[in-house]
């Protein structure tokens, strides 16, 4: 198999599939609180701000871990880091299943965020090592797309499991599944063809700082960061925590309709991911234009929902779910820009830097929504009003404005940099 053309080997596909299953489960763990938010407020007797703190802490840890995880992958290889993250996730989800106080549950979500952070970068690194170069953009999109089906399992099926089995059993079952998949990965996954483990050069702190500075100084890395920042936070916030309460309390939908709308977000991810991967391969010069167009469509749809007099029609909420869902795969475009802007030895660390963007934006939004809901809800508690949700969801406009300005700014700089490099890879944002 050529590293530049041709099809991936069956062994490469197997390694990717097993690693992908761990990423899918990590997305499930990340998203499982979305449909359990109202149950959690009763179980732990907490306010909206405290409920938001679960996801806030999880996202904070995830974002803070991205660069260190990238450095760990560059040093110890993706297999070791991936397996460590899988073990940590299984243990954390077990602790969350048995937690009976707010403090213990918060500690468990801390380690869920840590284990989650150690998954996605490893899968992308395995792709770059095992797959032909020209196949990497498509399979990167496919990875994000299939991985997001974990959020489907955290919507309707998790709603059923919580109602049928209760909190402890529902979460404990997911931890057992994680332990089984970890054993499969231990037997199957290898860092590279013919090499079970790879080890990078041990760098001094000064060299680590220099490497990160080199990655961040490239306009392509910064453009990828702001693309990721601008595209995914709306869908992430809805699927992780606030989607279910927004649809039920803010728009007056039934729990079944809310679960369906959350599922449609993931369906949009699944359908649009491969399409965007194909378009990126055909039109690499227009990657940032795709991002700008997608974000503009998300903003326009949200605006229509928020200004609609009274609850928005179900058809409009379906459109919102589908449009917002496209933002997830659109964030993957940032990784492709970073991949073409950095040499192989900085791939994992630059990916970590870019991945901070969307999750830091999501973190800010999750907290902002919780604070605004507490501010606008009479008497506190969880009896959120539609008006409170209208105020809370409007905080997205601040983040969109910052992101779009930065994308436009750095796409001009990145294009000049790629032009000076004579478009060696044949692609530019």
C-alpha positions in Angstrom: 0.0 0.0 0.0 1.4 3.4 -0.9 1.3 6.1 1.8 0.2 8.6 -0.8 -2.4 6.8 -2.8 -4.4 3.5 -3.0 -6.7 1.9 -0.5 -5.9 1.3 3.2 -5.1 -2.3 4.2 -7.6 -4.5 6.0 -5.3 -4.4 9.0 -5.4 -0.6 9.0 -9.2 -0.5 8.8 -9.4 -3.0 11.8 -7.1 -0.8 13.9 -9.1 2.3 13.0 -12.4 0.6 13.7 -11.4 -0.6 17.2 -9.9 2.8 18.1 -13.0 4.4 16.7 -15.2 2.3 18.9 -13.4 3.8 21.9 -13.9 7.3 20.6 -17.6 6.5 20.0 -18.0 5.4 23.6 -16.1 8.5 24.8 -18.6 10.7 23.0 -21.4 8.7 24.7 -19.8 9.3 28.2 -19.4 13.0 27.3 -23.0 13.3 26.2 -24.8 11.1 28.6 -25.7 13.9 31.0 -27.7 15.7 28.2 -30.8 13.6 28.8 -30.1 13.1 32.5 -29.8 16.8 33.4 -33.3 17.1 35.0 -32.8 13.8 36.8 -29.4 15.0 38.1 -31.0 18.2 39.5 -33.3 16.0 41.6 -30.8 13.3 42.5 -28.2 15.8 43.8 -30.6 18.7 44.7 -28.7 21.3 42.6 -29.5 24.5 40.7 -29.0 25.2 37.0 -25.6 26.8 37.6 -24.5 23.7 39.6 -25.8 21.4 36.8 -23.9 23.4 34.3 -20.8 22.9 36.4 -20.8 19.2 35.6 -20.3 19.9 31.9 -18.2 23.1 32.6 -15.7 21.0 34.6 -15.7 18.2 32.0 -15.1 20.6 29.1 -12.5 22.6 31.1 -10.5 19.5 31.8 -11.0 18.3 28.2 -9.7 21.6 26.8 -6.9 21.9 29.2 -5.7 18.4 28.5 -5.5 18.8 24.7 -2.0 20.2 24.4 -0.5 17.9 27.1 -2.2 14.9 25.4 -0.8 15.9 22.0 2.7 16.0 23.5 2.1 12.6 25.2 1.0 11.1 21.9 4.1 12.6 20.1 6.3 11.1 22.9 4.7 7.7 23.8 2.5 6.9 20.8 -1.3 6.8 20.3 -1.8 3.2 21.6 -0.5 3.8 25.1 -2.4 7.1 25.5 -5.6 5.7 24.0 -5.7 2.7 26.3 -4.9 4.9 29.4 -7.8 7.1 28.5 -10.2 4.2 28.0 -9.3 2.8 31.5 -9.8 6.2 33.0 -13.2 6.6 31.4 -14.5 3.2 32.6 -13.4 4.0 36.1 -14.8 7.5 36.1 -18.2 6.3 34.7 -18.3 3.7 37.4 -17.8 6.3 40.1 -20.4 8.5 38.5 -22.9 5.6 38.6 -22.5 5.2 42.4 -22.1 8.9 43.3 -24.8 10.0 45.7 -23.5 13.5 46.5 -22.8 16.5 44.3 -19.1 16.6 45.2 -18.5 12.9 44.3 -20.4 13.3 41.0 -18.4 16.4 40.2 -15.1 14.5 40.9 -16.2 11.7 38.6 -17.0 14.1 35.7 -13.5 15.6 36.2 -12.0 12.2 35.3 -14.6 11.6 32.5 -13.3 14.8 30.9 -9.7 13.6 31.4 -10.3 10.2 29.8 -12.3 11.8 27.0 -9.4 14.1 26.2 -7.1 11.2 25.6 -9.2 9.6 22.8 -9.8 11.7 19.7 -6.2 12.9 19.1 -5.0 9.3 19.3 -7.5 8.1 16.6 -6.4 11.0 14.3 -2.8 10.1 14.8 -3.5 6.4 14.0 -5.2 7.5 10.8 -2.2 9.6 9.8 0.1 6.6 10.5 -1.9 3.7 9.0 -3.8 5.3 6.1 -2.7 6.6 2.7 -2.2 10.4 2.8 -5.0 11.2 0.3 -7.5 9.1 2.3 -6.8 10.9 5.6 -9.2 13.9 5.1 -12.2 11.7 4.3 -11.5 9.2 7.1 -10.9 12.0 9.5 -14.4 13.3 8.7 -15.8 9.8 8.9 -14.2 9.3 12.3 -15.9 12.4 13.7 -19.1 11.4 12.0 -19.3 7.8 13.3 -18.0 8.9 16.7 -20.9 11.2 17.1 -23.3 8.3 17.0 -22.3 7.9 20.6 -24.4 11.0 21.2 -27.4 9.1 19.7 -26.9 6.4 22.3 -26.9 9.1 24.9 -30.2 10.4 23.7 -33.2 8.1 23.2 -31.6 4.8 24.5 -30.1 6.5 27.6 -33.5 8.1 28.3 -35.0 4.6 28.2 -32.2 3.1 30.3 -32.6 5.8 33.0 -36.4 5.2 33.1 -36.1 1.4 33.1 -33.0 0.7 35.2 -32.4 3.9 37.1 -29.3 6.0 37.5 -26.8 3.5 38.9 -27.5 0.6 36.6 -27.7 2.7 33.5 -24.3 4.3 34.0 -22.7 1.1 35.3 -23.6 -0.8 32.1 -21.8 1.9 30.1 -18.7 1.5 32.2 -18.7 -2.3 31.7 -19.0 -1.8 27.9 -15.9 0.5 28.1 -13.9 -2.2 30.0 -14.7 -4.8 27.3 -13.7 -2.5 24.4 -10.5 -1.6 26.2 -9.5 -5.3 26.2 -10.3 -5.5 22.5 -8.1 -2.5 21.8 -5.3 -3.9 23.9 -5.2 -6.9 21.6 -5.7 -5.1 18.2 -4.4 -1.6 18.2 -0.8 -0.9 17.2 0.9 2.5 16.7 2.1 1.8 13.2 2.4 -1.1 10.6 4.8 -3.6 12.0 5.3 -1.6 15.2 3.1 -2.2 18.3 4.7 0.8 20.0 6.4 4.0 18.8 8.3 6.4 20.9 9.2 10.0 20.1 12.2 11.9 21.2 12.2 13.0 24.8 12.2 16.8 24.7 13.3 19.2 27.4 10.8 21.7 28.6 12.5 24.4 26.5 12.1 22.2 23.4 8.4 21.5 24.2 7.7 25.2 24.5 9.6 25.8 21.2 7.6 23.1 19.4 4.3 24.5 20.7 5.3 28.0 19.8 6.2 26.9 16.3 2.8 25.2 15.9 0.8 28.2 17.2 2.9 30.7 15.2 1.7 29.2 11.9 -1.4 31.1 10.6 -2.8 27.7 9.5 -2.9 26.4 13.1 -4.5 29.6 14.2 -7.1 29.5 11.4 -7.9 25.9 12.3 -8.3 26.9 16.0 -10.8 29.6 15.2 -12.7 27.4 12.7 -13.1 24.8 15.4 -14.0 27.6 17.9 -16.8 29.0 15.7 -18.5 25.9 14.4 -19.1 23.3 17.0 -20.1 25.0 20.3 -23.8 25.3 19.5 -24.3 21.6 18.8 -21.9 20.6 21.6 -23.8 22.6 24.1 -27.2 21.2 23.0 -26.1 17.6 23.0 -24.0 17.7 26.2 -26.4 19.5 28.5 -28.9 22.3 27.5 -30.6 20.8 24.5 -33.1 18.6 26.4 -34.1 21.4 28.9 -34.3 24.0 26.1 -36.6 21.9 23.9 -38.8 20.8 26.9 -38.9 23.9 29.0 -38.0 26.6 26.5 -40.0 25.4 23.5 -42.8 23.3 25.2 -41.9 20.0 23.5 -42.5 16.6 25.0 -39.6 14.5 26.3 -40.0 12.2 23.2 -39.8 15.1 20.8 -36.8 16.5 22.7 -35.0 13.2 22.4 -35.9 13.0 18.7 -34.5 16.5 18.1 -31.3 15.6 19.9 -31.0 12.5 17.7 -31.6 14.6 14.6 -28.5 16.7 15.5 -26.4 13.5 15.4 -28.1 12.4 12.2 -27.0 15.6 10.6 -23.5 15.0 11.8 -23.6 11.5 10.3 -24.9 12.6 6.9 -22.9 15.8 6.5 -19.6 14.5 7.7 -18.6 12.4 4.6 -20.1 15.1 2.3 -17.8 17.7 3.8 -14.9 15.4 3.7 -15.5 14.8 0.0 -15.9 18.6 -0.6 -12.7 19.4 1.2 -10.8 17.0 -1.0 -12.3 18.6 -4.1 -12.0 22.2 -3.0 -9.1 22.6 -0.5 -8.8 26.3 -1.4 -12.3 26.9 -0.1 -12.2 25.3 3.3 -12.5 28.6 5.2 -15.3 29.7 2.9 -17.2 26.5 3.7 -16.9 27.3 7.5 -18.0 30.9 7.0 -21.1 29.8 5.1 -22.0 27.0 7.6 -21.7 29.3 10.6 -23.8 32.0 8.9 -26.5 29.5 8.3 -26.5 28.3 11.9 -26.7 32.0 13.1 -29.6 32.7 10.8 -31.6 29.6 11.9 -31.1 30.3 15.6 -32.2 33.9 15.0 -35.4 32.7 13.5 -36.1 30.4 16.4 -35.4 33.0 19.0 -37.4 35.8 17.5 -40.4 33.5 16.7 -43.4 34.7 18.7 -44.2 31.9 21.2 -42.8 28.4 20.9 -41.2 27.7 17.5 -43.0 25.2 15.2 -41.7 21.7 15.4 -40.7 21.9 11.7 -38.4 24.9 12.5 -36.9 23.1 15.4 -36.1 20.1 13.1 -34.4 22.5 10.8 -32.4 24.0 13.7 -31.3 20.5 14.8 -30.2 19.6 11.3 -28.4 22.9 10.7 -26.7 23.0 14.1 -25.6 19.4 13.6 -23.6 20.3 10.5 -21.4 22.5 12.7 -19.8 19.3 14.3 -18.3 18.0 11.1 -17.5 21.6 10.0 -15.2 21.9 13.0 -13.2 19.0 11.6 -12.1 21.3 8.7 -9.9 23.0 11.2 -7.9 19.8 11.8 -7.4 19.4 8.1 -6.0 23.0 7.8 -3.7 22.3 10.8 -2.6 19.0 9.2 -1.5 20.7 6.0 0.2 23.6 8.0 2.5 21.5 10.3 5.2 18.8 9.8 4.5 15.2 11.0 6.4 15.7 14.3 4.1 18.5 15.4 0.8 16.9 14.1 -0.5 15.7 17.5 0.4 18.8 19.4 -1.1 21.1 16.7 -4.2 19.0 16.7 -4.5 19.4 20.4 -4.1 23.2 20.1 -6.9 23.3 17.5 -9.2 21.0 19.5 -9.0 23.5 22.4 -10.9 26.0 20.3 -14.4 24.5 20.0 -14.4 23.0 23.5 -13.3 26.3 25.2 -16.1 28.0 23.3 -18.5 25.3 24.4 -17.3 25.7 28.0 -18.0 29.4 28.0 -21.5 28.9 26.5 -22.5 26.1 28.9 -21.6 28.3 31.9 -23.2 31.4 30.4 -26.5 29.6 29.8 -26.6 28.3 33.3 -25.9 31.7 34.8 -28.4 33.5 32.7 -31.1 30.9 33.4 -30.6 31.3 37.1 -30.7 35.1 36.7 -33.9 35.1 34.6 -35.8 32.3 36.5 -38.1 33.7 39.2 -37.3 32.2 42.6 -34.4 30.1 41.3 -34.8 26.3 40.9 -35.3 24.5 37.7 -38.6 25.9 36.6 -37.0 27.7 33.6 -39.3 29.9 31.5 -39.2 30.3 27.7 -38.1 33.9 28.2 -35.2 32.8 30.3 -34.1 30.4 27.6 -34.4 33.1 25.0 -32.0 35.3 27.0 -29.7 32.4 27.7 -29.4 31.1 24.1 -28.7 34.6 22.9 -25.3 34.5 24.5 -24.2 32.5 21.5 -24.0 35.7 19.4 -21.0 37.0 21.3 -19.0 33.8 20.6 -20.0 33.8 17.0 -18.9 37.4 16.5 -15.5 36.7 18.0 -15.0 33.5 16.0 -16.1 34.8 12.6 -13.9 37.9 12.9 -10.8 35.7 13.7 -11.6 33.2 10.9 -11.7 36.0 8.4 -8.5 37.5 9.8 -6.4 34.4 9.8 -7.6 33.0 6.5 -6.0 36.0 4.8 -2.8 35.4 6.7 -2.8 31.6 6.1 -3.4 32.1 2.3 -0.4 34.3 2.1 1.7 31.8 4.0 0.6 28.9 1.8 1.2 31.0 -1.3 4.8 31.7 -0.2 5.3 27.9 0.4 4.2 27.4 -3.3 1.3 25.3 -2.2 3.6 22.3 -1.7 0.7 20.0 -0.6 -1.6 21.3 -3.3 -4.0 22.7 -0.8 -4.8 25.9 1.1 -7.6 27.1 3.3 
